[in-house]
Amino acid sequence: MKTSTFLVSLLIINSSFLAGHVSIQLFGSINPFILGGCEILLGILYYVNKIIRDVRNTFDVEVKL
């Protein structure tokens, strides 16, 4: 493993830990099931958007006169 890849990985892990620590302090009173439900909803919306975009690109008809 290259040193730069290792350092970037550590930076990302550290940033994730810091963001998690700050978010726990800010949103400590929020139910984690609500946050998990929002994550699932966002994942489903992304998947539906991807399917709609693929269908739209498949049936894209250009009319030239």
C-alpha positions in Angstrom: 0.0 0.0 0.0 1.4 3.4 -0.9 2.0 5.9 1.8 -0.3 8.5 0.2 -3.2 6.1 0.0 -2.6 5.1 3.7 -2.6 8.8 4.7 -5.7 9.6 2.8 -7.5 6.6 4.3 -6.5 7.8 7.8 -7.6 11.3 7.0 -11.0 10.1 5.9 -11.4 7.8 8.9 -10.4 10.6 11.2 -12.8 13.1 9.5 -15.6 10.6 9.8 -14.9 10.1 13.5 -14.8 13.8 14.1 -18.0 14.4 12.2 -19.7 11.6 14.1 -18.5 13.0 17.4 -19.8 16.5 16.6 -23.1 15.2 15.3 -23.6 13.1 18.5 -23.2 16.3 20.5 -25.5 18.4 18.2 -28.2 15.7 17.5 -28.0 13.7 20.7 -31.7 13.9 21.3 -32.7 12.6 17.9 -33.8 9.0 17.7 -31.3 6.9 15.7 -34.1 5.0 14.0 -35.2 8.3 12.4 -31.8 8.9 11.0 -31.6 5.3 9.8 -35.0 5.6 8.2 -33.8 8.8 6.4 -30.8 7.0 5.1 -32.9 4.2 3.8 -35.3 6.6 2.2 -32.4 8.5 0.5 -31.0 5.2 -0.8 -34.4 4.3 -2.2 -34.8 7.7 -3.8 -31.4 7.4 -5.4 -32.2 4.0 -6.8 -35.5 5.2 -8.2 -33.9 8.2 -9.7 -31.2 6.1 -11.4 -33.9 3.8 -12.9 -36.0 6.7 -14.2 -32.9 8.3 -15.7 -31.9 5.0 -17.4 -35.4 4.5 -18.8 -35.5 8.1 -20.0 -32.2 7.6 -21.8 -33.3 4.3 -23.3 -36.5 5.8 -24.8 -35.0 9.1 -25.9 -36.2 9.7 -29.4 -34.8 12.3 -31.6 -37.0 13.5 -34.5 -35.1 15.1 -37.4 -37.1 16.7 -40.2 
